[in-house]
Amino acid sequence: MAIALATEITELNLVPIREISRVTGVNTVTLRAWERRYGLLIPQRTSKGHRLYTRDDIQRVQEIQIWLSRGVAISKVKTLLAQKKLHDCIEEIDSVWEVLAAQIHAHINAFHRPRLEHLLADVFALYPVDMVADYLLVPLIKGLQGDALGQAARRAFFFNVLQEHLQAAIYRQRQAAQGEKVLLVSLPGNPLYANDLESLLINYSCLVHQFQAEYLGHLDLKEAQLCAGALHAKIIVLVGYEALNTSELQLHLTSWREKNAVPIVLAGDLALVYPALGLDEGAALYPCATMQQVLATINQLVKG
């Protein structure tokens, strides 16, 4: 069956859904939702019913991603694509990310788990995880910091619901990951919850891109170095936050760079403090301020 499918794909110069997902970073679940609910994609079918896509379909998915990055709701993208409007020439629009953030805040304030779970499931099904992280969840996570009365309870409630959703999604997505191995580590520091959630988001996004991502939680750089060797990781992603000891970090990163050829992607606040570390520009260190930059950098490093 697999040989017959490969032959059919080759003869028609088409790609399967897992390939369009790998290239664009859009989950296969999302691609199917765009097809069924909004008619944004019309794949061809093999004799066995497998979805097949053209190179034009890949370009269309990338066009959709541009509109979504502008804050256009997925339900409105088909009309804009049909009108062939330019991304930089449209009138002001209400950002779907602001609308979704307001809805999530309302469910958090009401401590309404079923509605929050349903909304998160819908968001992850309809939008690329990289964009969900950059435009919605990371700003929400940062916005829930603070010591105002009730803030700690709201923060704990939201973080717990989101963490459960991500862990379940990671478990499901891991079955399809066959690419290069990527090790993710959160450096010790505060806030631990936010640190974990952003790392879980990166982990899930890497798996969507079909990398074999492994998140090992909070480790210092010496422990992370041992794990990288044992796992034969091709890329390391370090996620760090405000409480970082920059002088210690500079020492360990310099030592690691001298002993290892594995490139290191710096995420979270670690990317922001990188200029202050004074490391050589030629170092195999890649600071990334956003989730989209993290995945673009990993893809670029894998391609060589």
Summary of the structure (lengths in Angstrom):
residues: 304
radius of gyration: 20.4
end to end distance: 33.0
largest distance: 63.8
contacts: 919
relative contact order: 0.09
helix: 61%
strand: 11%
